[in-house]
């Protein structure tokens, strides 16, 4: 999508906000996102979920790779990775990208407040994020990585998954995430996902009620 189109959408949001309350503007825009054709509603709402519930600011590559993960699949398909331009378009002006740092953000802090005040917009977001992270860590592509030749630029989503899957799982652990976590923790410690996990994670959460430890 051209910058001029994105700029026009932001101007439209601004004009709407001058005549309506911000909550009404955000609600109407989210309904427009859901009314788009094809995969755009799914991509747009998933992008908003990730940005609003992530544990740290997401870079464009983090977000694009996250949205390419197919739950239940042991294969990460790179052809599924959307462009950040596509995601910005799907979100109808509600997200923006910092050009310098390539950080993807909500268009305004009041949008975060709106989403927090309407938790029913997303269904179990922390559980969904944990499942996506664990699906990625259990993928054949990640398991096959070598600690000797691994280039982190090719797997930008690996750091977020390794460090934060446990944080999201602790907040809301689904049966699917529990199974995926047990599968990951069974793996040989020589595998790069597990090494990365133990080297980088602030806290590693085991799969029992209130049972976790920090490293």
TANORBEL-V853624 format. One record per helix or strand of 3 or more residues. SS is the DSSP state (hx for helix, st for strand). FROM is the first residue (numbers start at 0). LEN is the number of residues. If there is no record, write none. Layout:
BEGIN
ss=SS from=FROM len=LEN
ss=SS from=FROM len=LEN
END
This chain:
BEGIN
ss=hx from=2 len=17
ss=hx from=21 len=13
ss=hx from=39 len=14
ss=hx from=59 len=7
ss=hx from=77 len=3
ss=hx from=83 len=7
ss=st from=94 len=3
ss=st from=102 len=4
ss=hx from=108 len=9
ss=hx from=118 len=3
ss=hx from=124 len=13
ss=hx from=139 len=4
ss=hx from=151 len=3
ss=hx from=157 len=14
ss=hx from=174 len=12
ss=hx from=191 len=9
ss=st from=202 len=6
ss=st from=210 len=4
END
